Structures are given as structure tokens and as C-alpha cells.
């Protein structure tokens, strides 16, 4: 199974919701990617840091373990980031890698996909991305942020050296009383949410980071897209890529069914 876009696989937007709720989306997404992993030499994986500081970027030299074994971190790539971004900044919140689930959930699927395709393990560059709240409020200008721009430029240079896959582990909307909203999610609000989510997904599929970010900025982050920062950075790295989204789902986030988390998968090709 593969989406109807030609070219080489360059990016994957994968959810980071739990497997029980996101199983169908995960399965559809990663099964569609299996046949395109063969030529990949490096994986940059960006994930939401749910407890990360505003604009914070955090990497690590540590490897990631999955139930299938170890995915090794590409030390030279992290050293390049350390040199350009500064040790104090890049590793300030390194301990977040211990408990943050976003990268873990995507990397298990990557590792499984490699195993089932009988491919060797691929080195990874794990990066956690903090909140974009200060950019949403215009307290700071995202496009002029020195650290974000340095990260993007460094990663682009790294990508020039070998065939690289960029994975972003991010969910979409978080709406309803569980997430601090006064109004419960009813049928009408679910329909409106789907339309809004599809606009964001269109920006992703056209690898348009500016539009993707500014959709959320214009709505004052009403949908609370927790994948905003890793998806934005991924799109900056995937200029010119085109994709299709699949497996869109609005997942229950409360026993009453009045709160939801929306998710989708995207495969981007160059």
C-alpha cells in the first residue's frame, strides 16, 4: 500500500497518541511507508516535548531502546548541533528524553517497519521540540528566532550528506473540557474541527510551514495542536515535498466523549 504521490519518501508525520486509540492510523501510515525505507541512511526524528520550555530544542547523545532492540543515535550529527547551538542550550532539558513519549511511540513503529522489511537498523537524530506559545502570541517572531533558524540550517547541512528521512511525532487538536474548554465537543463542533484540521493538513501536504504555523496563530491556537513545533520544523526541512494525509481520526479523550484528540498520518515525497 502506498499513497498516490511519486518520488522518494522524505518525511513522515506520525501521531504520538497511545496505540490503543491510534492503532488504525499508525498501522495505515507505517504500512504505507514500508517499501520506501530501503534507501534511507539517516533518520531525524522530531517530537513534541510536552514539558519543554518555549522555543526550547533538546537533543541527546543517548540511544533509544524499543521492544525490538536499540536504535543508535548518530553522535556526529548531535555534535554538529552542539557546536552550532551551544551545549548549555541543546542539553538544558535533556532529562525530558527519559519520560517523553512522543519520540518513543514513533520510533517503535520505525524499528518494527525496518524489522518487517528485513532492513538493517538506521541511525537516528532524536530532537524534542518545546512549545511555540511565545511565537503564537507574537511575543517573539518565529521566523527571526536564532535558535530555531540555527537548528534548521544545521539539519539541512546534515541531510545533504546522506539520504535522510524526517519523522515528526505530533498529534493535532486537543479540545473539550478535559483540555480546559468550557464547551463540550458535540456533532457540530466535530464537523467544524475536521474542516479546520484539514486546512492544517493541506498546508502539511504542500510542505508549507509558514501557512501551517499561521493557521494556528490566526486562531490563537484554539485547537491546541501539540504537534505544532515538530511539524513546523519538519516542514522547514522538507521544502518542495508533496504528500497525502491518511487515517484522520477524532479520538475520545474522556469517558463522556465530550473531549477529543484529533490525529492523522502524512507521507511526504520528493
N, C-alpha and C positions, 0 to 999 in steps of 0.2 A: 504494500500500500504506500502511495506517495501522493503528495499534493500536486496539483496541476500547474506547477511552476518549473521552468527549466533552469539549468545552471548547477553550480556546486553549492552544497549546503554550507552556509556561513554562520547562521545563527539559529538558536532555539530559545523561545520564550516558554519556560516551563513553570507550572504552578508551584507553590510551596505549601499548599493546604495539605492536611493529613490524607493518607492514602485511602481511608475508608470513604471519605466524601469525594475525593478527586480521582478515584481509581479509573473511571472510564476515560476521562480527559487525559490522564497520564498515559494510559495504555494506547489510546489512539495516536497521541502525539509521538511517543517514542517508537512505536511500531512503524510509523511512517518515516522515521529517521534512520532505521537500522541499516538500510542498504547504502546510505550516504556517508557512513562513518569511516569507510575503509581508507581514505586518503588523508584523514586528519592526523596531524603531528603534534598539536598542542591544543589544550582547551583552556580558555579564560572563562572562569565561572564567577558571575556577579550575583550576589544575593542581598536581599533586604536585611539590614541589621535593625531589628525591631527596637533595640535599646541603644542604638548608635546616636551620637551627638549630631546636631545639624551640620550637614556638609562633610561629615567625617568619612574617611576612606580607610579601611583597615585590612591589611593582608597578614600573612603568617608564613614562616618557613616550615611549619609543621605539615605532615602528611595528613590525609583524610582516610579514615577507616570506614569500610562498608561491610555488610554481611558477607561480601564476596572477596574481601581482602583489603589491600592498601592501594590507594591512588596517590602516587608520589607528586609532591609539589615541585615545580620547576624552579630550583633555587636561583639560577642565574636571572630569571625574569623578575623574581621578587627583589633580588639585589639591585637590579636596574631601577625598580620603583623606589627602593630605599634611598638610592643615591640621589634621585631627582626630587623626591617628595620629602625626604628627611625622616630619619629613624624615629624621632620623638612623635611626629605626626602619624606615620604609617602604622606604628605598633602601639599607639597610645591606648587603644581599646582591644588589643589582641586577644585578651581572655574571653571576649564575646564569641570567638570561634568555638569555644568549648560547648556552649549551650545553644547557640543559634541554629535553628532547624532549617532555615531556608536553603543553604548550600547542601546540607546533608540529604534532604529529600530529593533534590535534583541529581546529586552525584550517585545515589544508589541506582537510579534509573540509567544514568550514563554507564556505570560499571556493568549493570545487567545487560545493557544493549551491546556492549563490547563482548561480553562473555557469550551471549547467544549468537552473535555474529562471528564468533571464533576469531576475534581480533585481539591483538596484544593491548596491554594497558597503555594509556596515553597520559603524559604528564599534564598537570593542571596548574593554573594560577588562581588560587582562591582569594576573592575580594568581597568583603562586606561593605555595604553602602548605607550610610546613615540617612537621616531624614532630610527632605528638601523643604522643610517648613519655612525656613527663613527666605528661601527663594520664591515660594508660593506667595508669601506676604509682601514680596518686593523689598524686604528689609535689606537683602543682598541681591545682587544681579548674578543669576546663574551663569550667563554667558561670559562674564568677566571674572568668575571665580578662579583664582590662581591654581588652587589645588585640584579642582575638577578638570581644568584645562590641561594641567601637567599630567594627570593620570591618563587622560585620553591620548595625548601626544605620545607618551611613553608606551602605552599599549599598542598604538598603531605602529610604532617602530618595531616592537617585538613581533607583531603579526606579519611584518614584511619578511621576516627571516624564515618562516615556515608556514605551512598550511594550517590555519588556526580556525577553530570553532569557538564562537562566543555563545555562552549559555547565560541567560538571565533567569533567576529563580524569583518570580514575583506574581502575586495574586492581583486581582483587580479591586472592585468596590467592597467596602465594609459598611453596611447600612442597617439601621434599625436600633431599637432601644438598647441592645447589648453593647452597641458602639457609641452610646451617648445621644442618640437621636430621640426626639420626643414622639415622632410618628412611627407606627409600625409599618412594615412593608406589606401592602395589600397587592391585589392583582394589577391595579392601575399603575402603582409605583414600580412594580416589577417590569412592566412593559416599558415605562419611561427609562428605567435603568438600562434595560437591554439596548435601547436606541443610543443612549449616552455611551455605553461600553463599546458599542460597535463603531462609534466615531473614533474612540481611542484606538481600537483595534485596526481601523483603516489607516491611521497615522503610523502604527507599528508596521503594518504590512507594506507600507510605502517607505519604510525606513526614514521617517520624518521626525527626528527628535524634538525639533522646535515646536511643531504642531502638537505632538503628544504631550509635551510639558505644558504648553499654553492652554490647551483644553482644560486641564486641571486647574491652572492658575485662574482662568476666566470664571470658573465655577467655585473659586475659593476652596478648592479641594473638598467639595461637598461629598464626593463619593469615597474619599479617604483611600485612594489607591495605594496600597502599601508596597507595591512593586514599582512605584514611580521612579525612584532613584536608580536602581539597577537596570530597569528597562531603558530609561533615558540614556544612560552611559553606553549600554549595548548598542543602541541605535546610532549613537555618535561614531561607534567603531565600525558600523555596517553600512556606511554610505553607499548608495546605489543598489543595495539589496532589495529584492522584492519577495513578498511571501503571501501565504494564506493562513488564516486562523481556522482552528478546528476545535471541537469539543467544548464549546461555550456552555457553561452551566452556572446556575444560581444555586449555591449550596446553603442548606439551613444552618443557622448559627445559634439557634435557640430551640428549646423543646416546644415552644409555642408556634414556631415557624414565622415569627414576626421580624426576624433579623436574618440577613443573608450575607454571604461572601460570594462574589462572582469570580469565576476563573475561566481561562481559555489557554490553549496552546497555540503557538505560532512557529512555523518553519520559514526561515528566510534564506533565499538563494541568491548567489551572484553569478 
